[in-house]
């Protein structure tokens, strides 16, 4: 799940964290 944090940090801003987290979570589910 640290991947989501890295994506959010790369895009910058807490507003980018949620979609980045959901995207990473979706990828985890698709696995």
N, C-alpha and C positions, 0 to 999 in steps of 0.2 A: 504493500500500500504506500510505501515511501515514494513510489513512482508518481503518484498523484501530487504529493508535496513538491517534488522536483518540477513537475509541469507547471504548477501554480506559481512557484518561485520564478520560473523562467519567464512566464507571461507577466508577472508582477501584479500585485494588488489582490486583496482578499476577494474581490468581486470575481476574479478569474478562478478562484479555488474550487467553487462548487461545480461548475461545468467540467473542470479538469478532473475532479474527483469522480464525478459520475461517469466520465469517459473511461477513466482507468478502471473503475468498478465494472463497467460494462465489458471491458476487454477481459477482466478477470473471470467474469461469468462465462463469456464465450470460450475462454481458456483453450 
